[in-house]
Amino acid sequence: SQTARPDAPTAYGRTKWRIEQKVIASGGKVIRPGQVYGGMPRGLFGELLKTVRRMHVLPAFLPSPKVQPIHVDDLVLGMLRVAERFENCPDILCLASNQSVTFTAFLSSIARYRLRLFRTFVPVPSFVVDVGVKLFGKRTSLNRLSSLFDLPQMDTESDLRQLGLRLRPLESGMNPSGDCRTRHLLIEGRALLSYLLKRQPSGAVLRNYVKVIYSLRGG
């Protein structure tokens, strides 16, 4: 976990750090992923999907916490490569985008690219989350959210390079398929076929267009 460190503000982060020490002592490797997204709506990502779908107005926390995203498929590929190159890997590898994004931008990407929804963001002081944790207890989703406000920045560039791992852009990975290629082909097909047919093409025609493009020269 990116939260893992001996002086982490949450018991979760401190526990993760202690587990890391046991893993390293037994000859294992530790992978610290950033904010995992994509795939099935599970974990924190699943909770964020539900929140963005349900709420038309979302908080823009100030100051805004930052996250370093990584698509679940890219993370799995990285884990496989660690297994393949085990002896040459450092004890701790950090896998995530080296460029962090604000939590507000991350939520906005969920709305725009994953759910195709428009959402309004209003400024909210970050201390509101800490107050909520104290009022409603630590066994709430607010406690998971509060851990975002104290994430250390990870330098992931060297680890990604060592594994030969190129992460997909957030805009692309947020699509339900994990790739925006099909969406771009549909947009292209609509423009081209509207010009040729002098009318808007049907959904069936657009789908056939995409299938043909994928079948030619590897897409």
C-alpha positions in Angstrom: 0.0 0.0 0.0 1.2 3.5 -0.8 0.1 4.4 2.8 2.7 2.0 4.3 5.2 3.6 6.6 6.1 3.3 10.3 4.7 6.7 11.2 1.6 6.5 9.1 -1.4 8.5 10.5 -3.7 5.4 10.2 -3.4 2.0 11.8 -3.9 0.6 8.3 -0.7 2.2 7.0 1.3 1.2 10.0 0.0 -2.4 9.8 0.9 -2.5 6.1 4.4 -1.4 6.9 4.9 -4.1 9.6 3.7 -6.7 7.1 6.2 -5.4 4.5 9.0 -5.9 7.0 8.0 -9.6 7.5 7.8 -10.1 3.8 11.2 -8.7 3.1 12.7 -10.6 6.0 11.4 -13.8 4.5 13.0 -13.1 1.1 9.9 -11.7 -0.6 9.3 -8.6 -2.6 6.9 -5.7 -1.8 4.8 -3.9 -4.4 3.3 -0.6 -3.4 0.6 0.3 -5.9 -0.9 3.8 -6.3 -4.6 4.4 -6.6 -5.9 1.3 -8.4 -8.8 1.9 -10.8 -10.6 0.1 -13.7 -11.9 -3.4 -14.0 -14.6 -4.6 -11.7 -16.1 -1.9 -9.4 -14.5 -3.2 -6.2 -12.6 -1.8 -3.2 -12.2 2.0 -2.9 -12.6 2.4 -6.7 -16.0 0.7 -6.5 -17.1 3.0 -3.7 -16.0 6.0 -5.6 -18.0 4.8 -8.7 -21.1 4.5 -6.5 -20.6 7.9 -5.0 -20.1 9.7 -8.3 -23.1 7.9 -9.8 -25.3 8.8 -6.9 -24.3 12.4 -6.2 -24.8 15.2 -8.7 -22.7 17.6 -6.6 -19.3 16.4 -5.5 -16.8 17.9 -3.1 -13.6 19.5 -4.3 -11.4 19.2 -1.2 -9.2 22.1 -0.4 -6.3 21.6 -0.3 -6.9 18.8 -2.7 -5.2 15.5 -2.0 -3.2 14.0 -4.9 -3.3 10.4 -6.1 -1.0 8.4 -8.4 -3.3 6.2 -10.6 -2.6 2.8 -12.0 -5.0 0.7 -14.0 -5.7 -2.8 -12.5 -4.5 -4.5 -15.7 -1.2 -2.6 -15.7 -0.7 -3.5 -12.0 -1.3 -7.2 -12.7 1.2 -7.0 -15.6 3.7 -5.4 -13.3 3.3 -8.1 -10.7 3.9 -10.8 -13.3 7.0 -9.1 -14.5 8.3 -8.9 -10.9 7.8 -12.6 -10.6 9.7 -13.2 -13.9 12.6 -10.9 -12.9 12.5 -11.6 -9.2 16.2 -11.8 -8.4 17.0 -8.5 -10.2 14.2 -6.5 -8.5 14.6 -4.3 -5.5 12.9 -5.3 -2.2 10.3 -2.5 -2.6 8.8 -1.5 -5.9 6.4 1.4 -6.4 4.0 1.0 -9.3 1.8 3.9 -10.3 1.9 7.0 -12.5 4.9 9.1 -11.7 2.7 12.1 -12.3 0.1 12.6 -9.6 -3.4 14.1 -10.2 -5.7 15.8 -7.8 -8.4 13.8 -6.2 -10.9 16.1 -7.8 -9.5 15.4 -11.3 -9.7 11.7 -10.5 -13.3 11.9 -9.6 -14.0 14.1 -12.7 -12.4 11.3 -14.9 -14.7 8.7 -13.3 -17.7 10.9 -14.2 -16.6 11.8 -17.7 -14.9 8.7 -19.1 -16.3 5.8 -17.0 -19.9 6.9 -16.3 -20.4 9.5 -19.1 -22.0 11.9 -16.6 -21.6 15.6 -15.9 -20.9 16.4 -12.2 -20.6 19.8 -10.4 -17.8 20.2 -7.9 -18.0 22.6 -4.9 -15.1 23.6 -2.6 -15.0 21.8 0.7 -12.3 22.2 3.4 -10.4 19.0 3.9 -10.7 19.1 7.7 -14.4 18.2 7.3 -13.4 14.6 6.6 -11.4 14.4 9.9 -14.4 15.8 11.8 -16.6 13.2 10.2 -14.2 10.4 11.2 -14.2 11.6 14.8 -18.1 11.9 14.9 -19.0 8.7 13.1 -16.0 6.5 14.0 -13.1 5.0 12.1 -15.1 2.0 10.7 -16.6 4.2 7.9 -15.6 4.9 4.3 -14.6 8.4 5.6 -11.6 6.8 7.3 -10.5 5.3 4.0 -10.9 8.7 2.4 -8.9 10.4 5.2 -5.9 8.3 4.4 -5.7 10.0 1.0 -4.9 13.3 2.6 -1.6 12.1 3.9 -0.3 10.0 1.0 3.5 10.3 0.4 4.6 11.0 -3.2 6.1 7.9 -4.7 9.0 8.1 -7.2 7.9 5.3 -9.6 9.9 6.2 -12.8 12.9 3.9 -12.2 10.7 0.9 -11.1 8.4 1.3 -14.1 11.5 1.5 -16.4 13.1 -1.6 -14.8 9.9 -3.6 -15.5 9.4 -2.2 -19.0 6.0 -1.1 -17.9 4.2 1.7 -19.8 1.0 2.8 -18.1 -2.1 3.7 -20.1 -3.4 7.3 -19.8 -6.1 7.9 -17.2 -8.6 9.0 -19.9 -8.1 5.7 -21.7 -8.0 3.4 -18.7 -11.2 4.9 -17.2 -13.3 3.5 -20.1 -15.2 0.3 -19.1 -13.1 -1.7 -21.5 -9.9 -0.2 -20.1 -9.1 1.3 -23.6 -10.5 4.4 -25.4 -9.6 2.9 -28.8 -13.1 1.6 -29.6 -14.7 4.9 -28.5 -12.3 6.8 -30.8 -13.2 4.5 -33.7 -16.9 5.0 -33.1 -16.4 8.8 -33.2 -14.3 8.5 -36.4 -16.9 6.1 -38.0 -19.8 8.5 -37.2 -18.0 11.4 -38.9 -16.8 9.4 -41.9 -20.1 7.5 -42.5 -22.2 10.6 -42.0 -20.3 12.3 -44.8 -20.5 9.3 -47.1 -24.2 8.4 -46.4 -25.5 12.0 -46.0 -27.3 10.8 -42.9 -26.5 9.6 -39.4 -25.4 6.0 -39.4 -27.2 3.5 -37.2 -25.6 1.8 -34.3 -25.4 -1.5 -36.2 -23.5 0.2 -39.0 -21.1 1.9 -36.6 -20.4 -1.5 -34.9 -19.7 -3.1 -38.2 -17.3 -0.2 -39.1 -15.4 -0.9 -35.9 -15.2 -4.6 -36.5 -13.9 -4.1 -40.0 -11.2 -1.6 -38.8 -10.1 -4.1 -36.1 -9.8 -6.9 -38.7 -7.6 -4.9 -41.0 -3.8 -4.6 -40.3 -4.3 -5.3 -36.6 -6.7 -2.4 -36.3 
